[in-house]
Amino acid sequence: MVVISIFDGKRLNKETFRIDAGRMREGRYSDAYFSNIVRILEVLSGEGYTFRGNSDIKGIDGSAVQNGDISVEMQFFTRREPFSLVAGVDEALAILQECTGYFDDDGTFVNTYKGLEVEAVHDGTFAYYSGDPMEVQPVLKIRGRYRDFANLETPILGVLSETTRVATNVYHVLVAAKGKDVLFFPARFTHYKLQALHGYAYYLAVQAYNQKYYKNSRPFVSTDDQGEWWGAKGGGTVAHSSIACFLGDTAETVIQFSRIMPPEVPRIALVDFHNDCVGETLKVMRRMFSAYWELYRSGRHEEAQKYKLFAIRVDTASNMRDVSVPPLGDKKLDCGVNPRLVWALREAIDSAYAKWEIPYNAVETAKLWCREVKIVVTGGFNAKKISQFEDLGVPADIYGVGSSLLENSSENNTKNDYTADIVKVKVGDRWYPMSKVGRMACDNPDLEKIQ
């Protein structure tokens, strides 16, 4: 068992999620067939209806069962093989707390959450699935009157599926990156209202990876909302549009960024604007070190740090061959951010100082300044591509990953969704197995009772 207690074992406060309780209670987010069963059960309850059919439960008299008020046990489980990094449980609990209940004859919502028995794992728990739905690890179990929470199945499954999918995708990318930092860049590929949820899933994955592999990868998000649930701010440096505002002069763009922005913001130069990453990198480095050395030699060391180039970022499009890369006639080897381009950049960065006209006493400082510049690679990266880079020993220091972290299926087409089943019903004071063929009540040692 691996549980990531990122809040000292405490769950996220339900106010964090800003649940649209009014519309959710009305069933606006529920598949219609759940609203249908709620309506039917409520009518049957009002009629005092008792069961008149043939029960699957042997040895009991079902004629006394009031179907409208039947209590059930429902379990929720992931179907991603071989495991999922579970996330979204705290939001699922918030939905139950706010929206379990019914509307009385006056249209007032009566909250009956306290009548439920709920067990749940923590966000950050690994749940395993072999592909056999008879051997699952539920992440959430609910016992109670079914019509009070039937409408919540759809939104709960959605919350669990979305958040867990992203967390698990991020985790696989981190494993592929072998401890190198992974920048979280999917904000532009999804609705803005999902940024906080996705950023939280990413943070959980970073913590899970660090704990399991004894690493110290750091979380980096690009928007403030991605960090809202765990107290982080978005970070970023120069975009292509910034360079366009400086008439295509990358070096001038970075110089002005460095002059104006606070020193704690890393100086990362985006160098593919003209499809000449090595050439642009060398221009940026020359300008930045010149500004750095001028301040450093005059004793203004703190101010000089504003011109310490942290990294260059290469984002060459997959249909473009950078001029630094000699053509081999194969798009997979020639185009985009490929190993040959990164190796060329590393060699150029490390030796850049040798071509500068600088005083003798600046040489060692310049050498160190150059070799501390990192390489950030972005554009089309996923776990498979990162693994290829790592296996080849490509000198990329940081990976920026975007849309692949949101993919709805892994590379081997493993399902990422959750499902929920009623697995028991209560008759009198006893619970009896009751599920569709191929499903049964299962257990998970990581489940804990929710007070």
Phi, psi and omega in degrees: 000132173233116178241127182261102181268082187282350178237044180055039178081356180272149177273158178296141178295141184298334178294339180304325192270348179051053182300132175280072190297320183301308181289327180291321178298328180281353180084018183292338181255011186255144171302142189301328183292337174286320176298324179297313182293326176299313180299315181297313182295323179295319178296314179300321178298317180294329179278348185071025182300140172238156189300135182235010183257202180251115185283143171285344183274114184282144172085011177233156175264107184278357186292344180265357183285125176268095187301326181298334181244022185295140175261141183227163167248126180240138178239144180244132181214155179274150179241027176266129180263146352273351180204164171231147168270106191289133175210156181099357182294317182298323178289323176299319177295322178297320177298315178298316183296323185271335194235002175285129178147203184207166175262129179280184185296338179270001181084010178272134180281129178254113182278124181242022182305323183295346177275357179270155165250121186234135172236141182208151171276172174273149167303137181098006177269143173273130175241136186252148180216124183270352186103350179261111182292355175272353180228075183245166175244096181300142176257348180209134174230137180231131172238130178164184181294121192297319186294345180281339181228007182301321181291350184267354183299314183299306180295326178294314178299321179296316179297313180296316183294312183296310185289318180294321180302312182294315180301317182290319176301315179298317181302315180297322177295319178297319177298318179296324183282352174055044174095351176288152181293143177239118178279136185266105188239035182262010187302324184282356184254009182210170180296140185299335181290348180267358186299316182296317179298313181294319179297324177294317178299318178299315181297318176302317182295320178298315180295319180297316180297314181299319182290319184285326185251006179055047179250180180224043176297145182253146178274133178227117177249161185258347178232155178297322184293329177298334181258005188298318186287342182234014168081035179241164177245152177289146178235155179179167183231258189250134176254167176301324180295329177298317181294322177298323178294337176256031172057031176086008181266098183296316182298316179295321177303313183290323178299314181290323173302313183293324181291323189264321186282151179302148184295338181286348176278120182300139177271105180239118183266128175273121197242014184255012186303320182256013180060033177221075189296319180293313180299316180294320179300314181295323177295315179297314182297318180299313181294317183292316181292325178301315178293320180298310185293324179301318179282320184296314184291338179269007176087004181267064189295321182295318178291328180298332181298340178294341181248024174273110182286115181285316184197164166248149180240131179246131187222039184300132181296152185292344179259009183244142172253118178297144182296343178285348186255112176298135184289139174249352180087010179234117184302325181295330181265336186265323194260164177069195178275100185242165183304320182297323178295318182292320177297319178297320178296316181298317179295318180293320180295312184296329185255005186302319186300333184294341181260001181272143174272090184230155179297157183302321183286357177262351189298310182295321177298316180295320180300313180294317180303316181293313187286349175271354178288126182266167178242122175255128179247134179220164177103095175079018182274138173218184184300321181295313182292322178296319178300320178298316178299315182291320179297327180274352181072028179297133187280048171275135183263328184219139177251132171257125186233137184238258192299330182296337179287346181256000186301143184274357175213145178283177187295337177259021175063027175293138178294145178250001190273168172252161171222163180225143180221142162286128183239349177211154172231155181257124176237116187067236179255009184242151176258135182237142175301136178202104180205165176290162181300135180095359177232154177201163178294130179234171183235163176214119183297345180275353177292140174228149180290137177263124182282000000 
